[in-house]
Amino acid sequence: MLTHYFAVFVVAPELAALVWLAPERRRAVLGAGAAVAAIGVALVPLAVHQADRGHDGWIAQIPLGTRLSDTAKQFVLGYSGSPSRALSAVTAVVLAAVAALAVWQGRSQRGWRLAAGIGALALATPLVAKAVGVDYLYPRNMVGAWVPLAVALAAAAWSRMGALALGGLCAALLALTIAVDLDAKLQRSDWRGAAAAIGPASEPRAIVTPAVGDDPIAYYTGGVKLPHGAVTVSEIDALGFSGARRPAGRQVPQGFRPVSRRRVAGFILVRYRSALPRRLGRPELALARLGTGHAAVVVQRP
């Protein structure tokens, strides 16, 4: 619960199952449940504060179908997906076989039904909440369901064939993990390396970066984000992801000429300078972006 609010999707069904299935220990269960609930209540003010600031408003803007398909993909292939269609297909087929064997082996066992039920409830609860207007349905908010579902899946090991299938699934998932780790495109962006390449400013400069880089670039360069308004600069550094498509209508402000272009830390960095400082508005600076997405502007001073 302290790690992730939405662990409640799993914790609440677990508590209900313990109260229902262990009546002889109900007092102890309720005592333990009350301690966990107290922790949850203590988190409510923080959660309400974050909700009031709109930290979760972006979730509802993503189509439901996209969120459901992303949840299925991430539960099977992991957060980064797979760099190989063949490996994805093999993993999905082996998983389907293991799931079928687990259902066949475990359907008559109370423990299997319990694990599968808790996993199903952990997935269904955010769906029900969305139906009544509380929309927290997003893959990372449902990740707790993976644990009871994995326990249910392990029931396949009750047969020799199932144990072999589980071994094959583990091998496929290991291969998937290694493939993701070796694929540079699926790694976190090296914003610190990009900031080091930009270096300290000898004169006021504007750094035009992909929108997701505004915080790290501001942090690593000591700059200040420019959400609106204008600034006087004599240098513009345009930073973009390597391989990003050139945006239509890209325009470097008049009077600035390119002085260098290089690849650094998975990015392309293009530096422009003007003979005289010029006052430029944020929209004009954003037009110098290198990629097709939204751009952020960070102002760096000597």
ZIURFEN-V795913 format. One line per field, one symbol per residue. ss: DSSP state (A for helix, B for strand, O for the rest). phi: phi as a letter, one per 30 degrees, with the letter a starting at -180 (. if undefined). psi: psi as a letter, one per 20 degrees, with the letter a starting at -180 (. if undefined). Layout:
ss->???
phi->???
psi->???
//
This chain:
ss->OOOOAAAAAAAAAAAAAAAAAOAAAAAAAAAAAAAAAAAAAAAAAAAAAAAAOOOOOOAAAOOAAAAAAAAAAAAAAOOOOOOOAAAAAAAAAAAAAAAAAAAAAAOOOAAAAAAAAAAAAAAAAAAAAAAOOOOOOOAAAOOOAAAAAAAAAAAAAAOAAAAAAAAAAAAAAAAAAAAAAAOAAAOOOOAAAAAAAAOOOOOOBBBBBBAAAAAAAAAAAOOBBOOOOBBBBBBBBBBBBOOOOOOOOOOOOOOOBBBBBBBBOOBBBBBBBBBBBBBBBAAAAAOOOOOOOOBBBBBBOO
phi->.ddaeddedcddddddddddcbddcddddddddddddddddddeeddddddddidcdddddceeedddddddddddcjddibdbdddddddddddddddddddddceccdddddddddddddddeddddddcjccbdaeddcdedddddddddddeddbdddddddddddddddddddddddcddccdddddddddddidccaebcccbeedcdddddddcidbdcdaibbcbcbbcccbddidddddidbdedjcbdcabacbhibcbccbbbdbebcbdeedddddeccdddccbcccce
psi->hhhohjihhggghggggghgimhikhggghgghhgghhgghhigggggghhhjkhjhhgiipqghghghhggghhgirgibpiphghgggggghgggggghggghihjphhghgghgggghhhhghgghhhjjonjoqghijhhhhghhhghhiihiiqgghggghghghgghghggggghiohijrqpmhghghhhgrqpiqpqpooqqhijgghggghijapqnhrbrqoqjqpoppqqpiqqpqpjpppqpipqpiqprppkjrpoppqqqhqqqpqqghhhhijqhriaqqqppppq.
//
